[in-house]
Amino acid sequence: LKLQFLYFIGGKMKVFLLMGQSNMSGRGDLTYTILPKSGIVIWRDGKWIEAVEPLHEDLPKAALGLAPWFGAAEGGEVGFIATAVGGTPLSRWVPDGDLYTAAVEKAKAANCHIDAVLWHQGESDCEDSTLASTYLPRFTSMVHKLREDLSNPTLPFIVGELGPFLSEFPSMVYTNVVETALAKSISMIQPAAIVSSEGLTHKGDGLHFDSRSLEEFGKRYHQAYKGLLKDG
């Protein structure tokens, strides 16, 4: 409680909800860099603590993600609520899905204003034609319900494009369908922005962004967030 009061006094801290699957939680090399030491905290076990990588605890292989560079670009006091889980389809993130419910509960428990959602998900929906073709309505419905459940009707959504290398992944034959849905969703869920993944590369598995790309992606997410604030 003392630590929570320390970070919230004066309302200075900005808080971001991290949602999605493994490319949000991160599979980068933990030796690549370390978190900046100034003012980045994470909500864990019912309290705010100093953030250390990995921010997520979704799987034993959770590692470096894009959030540290987003936080470093933001500066000041930044808090992350980490809820991403690797290998998860959108069906678990829609209202009444287990991960949606867990994310809402965790966000409410932190008892603070959330400044934006950072979203990266869709790979698990690229392998099935039905999941891919229904991604757009399911995703937009989720965003609207999340804003309602968090009592924040103008909660910004920062949505990352899928990796440009996914089209080469053998099982992800509907990647273009999901990518199109993500792009189309932005006009339907304003305030929101799409983050380009152009030029980013994978770590050798054809699926996960490498550490250099995560650094660049985190910076791009922040540029998109700042662009929304400027436009608003």
Beta strands, then each sheet from edge to edge (+ up, - down):
strand 1: 14-20
strand 2: 40-44
strand 3: 47-50
strand 4: 78-82
strand 5: 116-120
strand 6: 157-160
strand 7: 192-195
sheet 1: 3+ 2- 4- 1- 5- 6- 7-
end
